[in-house]
Amino acid sequence: MKNKIIAGNWKMNKTRAEAEALIKELVPLVADARNTVIICVPFTDLQSAVELTRGTNIHVGAQNCHWKESGAFTGEIAPSMLRELGVEYVVIGHSERRTYFGETDATVLARTKAALNAGLKPIVCIGETLAERQSGKMEEVLTRQVSEGFKDVTAEELQRVTVAYEPVWAIGTGVTATDEQANDAIKYIRGVFAEKYGKAAAEALYIQYGGSMNDGNAKGLLNMSDVDGGLIGGASLVASKFAAIVHAH
Ligand code: PGA
């Protein structure tokens, strides 16, 4: 089995002062982790996060970036701005962005390409809603999100991409997918990537599970054959809980 990639998605939480306190607490707790550790923090916390994690094993990510390098896009942040700060990763296409901010497979693709061109490593989120799952459309939705959302992503670029399978019904709800549900969906997604990029590339691709993962359920999920890590929201805001997930595998 591969090592895991454990990423915290802080969402719109933590002022700079709060972020600094959390990172200082986290650094020693995950220092001997064998898994990759990433924290994806609000834009205003990025500089502090980069400085406080320098020389540690914690990698820093943002939660979005624009598809253009500069221009009249009030309120947006360009990938090169993130790179210059020392940011390594960026979450793209989170379901909250798709639901509340009009993100589509096309904008996800554009942002992913721009992030890759700037040298960032995108964490691209996909996942079905409850209605889609219940009406038997899960596979169709996941297939569409991969085929549209990765349309122009080359095999070489895919090596720098992490995918997060986050069933929308499990995000922030306390309802976690069962170990088997998570593994089955990720296996399905891997198959879709295999059709496009070949089996070896699909096997090498990291596909995380996200949605109410916590220190209690992480071990079961992370020990499944196809679950290559986790994207963790709520539980990543408490150092001890996030560290427990980092060490769960
Ligand atoms: P959650 O969020 O762990 O709070 O469910 C996961 C995510 O949205 O990435």
Boltz pocket constraint, residues with backbone or C-beta under 6 A from the ligand:
constraints:
  - pocket:
      binder: B
      contacts: [[A, 9], [A, 166], [A, 170], [A, 171], [A, 172], [A, 173], [A, 174], [A, 210], [A, 211], [A, 212], [A, 213], [A, 231], [A, 232], [A, 233], [A, 234], [A, 235]]
      max_distance: 6.0
